Structure formats: C-alpha cells, structure tokens
Amino acid sequence: MILTGNEILKNIQEKKIIIDPFNENQLNPNSYNFTLGNKLMVYNNYVLDAKKDNDVREITIPESGITLASGTVYLGSTREVIGSDYFVPIIRGRSSIGRLGLFINITADLIDLGSISQLTLQLNAVQPVTIYPGMQIGQVTFWTPCGKIKKYEGRYSGSKGPVPSKMYLDFPQDEKSN
C-alpha cells in the first residue's frame, strides 16, 4: 500500500519517515519531490569492471549548471537524507525529467528498510541535458511492508553524497581483476 501525501507528512512528524531537509511545498498527493545535491562522480575509465574498485573523479555542479553528455554514467545524490525504518521508499525520476531524456535511477529504485542516507542517483542522459544543484529531479514514494521488518545494514548505509559501485566486494579477493 502506498502512502498518500498526508500520510507521508504525518509520518515525518512522527519521525517514522526521514526527509531532511523537508519542504512541505515538495509534497505531492502520494510522493515527495527530492532535489539534486551539488556533487557528481564520474568513472575515469569508459570500460568498467564489476570485479574492480573503479576509479572516479568528483565534479561540483556550479549554480550555472552542468551539461551531461550521453553515453556516460554520472553518479549524483539527493540533497536530502531520506529513509525509513517503517516504510519502503521507492525512487523514480519526475516525469518532467524523463521528458528531457534523463534517467535518474538506471536500475536502483528500491531503498531498503533502515537505509537512511543521501541516496545515490545513477544519471544517464539520452541526449545532452543541463542540470542544476537543488533542482527537483525525482520523487520518492513510501510503501507499507508486509511481514517482519529487518533493517538494512549493508555497505551503502549512511551514505553522504554520491557513492560508486562496491560490487567488487561481492567477489573473493583472488577472483578480482587487476
């Protein structure tokens, strides 16, 4: 069951949902518009290796904006810390962003219970598009879980800013690429 905007607000007030900073003007009938932080990470190599800790560089998005190129994965993050120990957050791009050809979460739209952090966004532009820090880039919805709750305690817990893939940790040390 998805929470309505009124239920999101009630649960923020009861501290069962965390959105910080929170702006009531960004509350929708059944979602909340989150904003883009001011940092991006870009992988240094075009070819990425799932068994490697791939090198990245950080870019600060100027107030005047930055134009994203197609064919590149940019890692951004929400300005807000978002999460809940009681409800399952799901993120997606705003339809206005999709109409510009920008994907904000290539595959990772499910936020685990207990994961409360600045959410990493996987930005991919179909064609060049200019983005700005603080722009309302996506929406988060909150869903009621069924069954016993087990909180997330994984490798991305408590993230601040964009975080690159840590998939390489899934491989035994002797299997990792050099």
C-alpha positions, 0 to 999 in steps of 0.5 A, spaced: 500 500 500 502 506 498 502 512 502 498 518 500 501 525 501 498 526 508 500 520 510 507 521 508 507 528 512 504 525 518 509 520 518 515 525 518 512 528 524 512 522 527 519 521 525 517 514 522 519 517 515 526 521 514 526 527 509 531 532 511 531 537 509 523 537 508 519 542 504 512 541 505 511 545 498 515 538 495 509 534 497 505 531 492 498 527 493 502 520 494 510 522 493 515 527 495 519 531 490 527 530 492 532 535 489 539 534 486 545 535 491 551 539 488 556 533 487 557 528 481 562 522 480 564 520 474 568 513 472 575 515 469 575 509 465 569 508 459 570 500 460 568 498 467 569 492 471 564 489 476 570 485 479 574 492 480 574 498 485 573 503 479 576 509 479 572 516 479 573 523 479 568 528 483 565 534 479 561 540 483 555 542 479 556 550 479 549 554 480 550 555 472 549 548 471 552 542 468 551 539 461 551 531 461 553 528 455 550 521 453 553 515 453 556 516 460 554 514 467 554 520 472 553 518 479 549 524 483 545 524 490 539 527 493 540 533 497 536 530 502 537 524 507 531 520 506 529 513 509 525 509 513 525 504 518 517 503 517 516 504 510 519 502 503 521 508 499 521 507 492 525 512 487 523 514 480 525 520 476 519 526 475 516 525 469 518 532 467 525 529 467 524 523 463 521 528 458 528 531 457 531 524 456 534 523 463 534 517 467 535 518 474 535 511 477 538 506 471 536 500 475 536 502 483 529 504 485 528 500 491 531 503 498 531 498 503 528 498 510 533 502 515 537 505 509 537 512 511 542 516 507 543 521 501 541 516 496 545 515 490 542 517 483 545 513 477 544 519 471 544 517 464 542 522 459 539 520 452 541 526 449 545 532 452 541 535 458 543 541 463 542 540 470 542 544 476 544 543 484 537 543 488 533 542 482 527 537 483 529 531 479 525 525 482 520 523 487 520 518 492 514 514 494 513 510 501 510 503 501 507 499 507 511 492 508 508 486 509 511 481 514 517 482 519 521 488 518 529 487 518 533 493 517 538 494 512 545 494 514 549 493 508 555 497 505 551 503 502 548 505 509 549 512 511 551 514 505 553 522 504 553 524 497 554 520 491 557 513 492 560 508 486 559 501 485 562 496 491 560 490 487 567 488 487 566 486 494 561 481 492 567 477 489 573 473 493 579 477 493 583 472 488 577 472 483 578 480 482 581 483 476 587 487 476 
